[in-house]
Amino acid sequence: MKLILHSAWRASAPYRVRIGLNLKGLAYDIAPLDLAANQHQQPDYAALNPQKLTPTLEVDGRVLTQSLAILEWLDETVPAPALLPKDPFDRATVRAMAEIIACDIHPVNNLRILRALTGLGVDQAGRDAWAQRWIADGFTALEPMIARHGRGYAFGDQPSLADCCLAPQIYNAARFHVDLAPFPAIRAAGERAAAHPAFAAAHPSKHPDAADA
Ligand SMILES: N[C@@H](CCC(=O)N[C@@H](CS)C(=O)NCC(=O)O)C(=O)O
């Protein structure tokens, strides 16, 4: 299987997919996109991904988009190690954790939203305050779920879809100087994941075009 991941170095959504691919032990090429230079908005990329967002995963020439859809495809295609538990109730719980991040925290802090805020006259301090507000809001909901269900990782004692989303969101929270002191369970799960080779290899600093930041 020939896999090409269109990925941007600090972006959360492709970071989730890099973690998933690494957990499954799959080899893949990274096609880096420079979001600051708007490479994702160019016609050649838009032909692959009409949303002009990253990630896009090419699978033997076929195209998948949306990080959660890609991770679920991955889990169905390469079942071990599983990203979702077997029990339907547990699966729904892990999906709920992932969706708090991917559907409720991340979209309102995305580059295009921050650019739109800039266009409305919001300065850097205002944009940081915006991101901090919504990250803290989501983490406040996630914290008791991880405290209840985590046993090392966000859910149970193995990395799951929830960790694929959590590690990038913690990285993103640091970029916006979010105080993680009120979220000990989130911090503990993040530290546990960071020590896992699949997560370490997916870190933005390992991206082919990583810059100093
Ligand atoms: N729901 C999508 C979100 C994709 C997304 O928003 N990707 C960001 C990077 S994390 C992006 O490409 N942003 C470009 C922009 O906002 O202009 C997914 O999970 O794949």
The ligand as an ORCA input file, in Angstrom:
! r2SCAN-3c Opt
* xyz 0 1
  N     -12.025     18.548     10.306
  C     -10.818     18.560      9.534
  C     -10.040     19.813      9.870
  C      -8.900     20.030      8.905
  C      -8.226     21.361      9.189
  O      -8.896     22.324      9.584
  N      -6.901     21.388      8.984
  C      -6.190     22.614      9.253
  C      -4.831     22.308      9.834
  S      -4.997     21.614     11.467
  C      -5.990     23.414      7.986
  O      -5.725     22.848      6.950
  N      -6.121     24.753      8.088
  C      -5.908     25.619      6.979
  C      -6.705     26.892      7.120
  O      -7.418     27.068      8.111
  O      -6.584     27.718      6.219
  C      -9.989     17.311      9.838
  O     -10.117     16.788     10.943
  O      -9.248     16.839      8.967
*
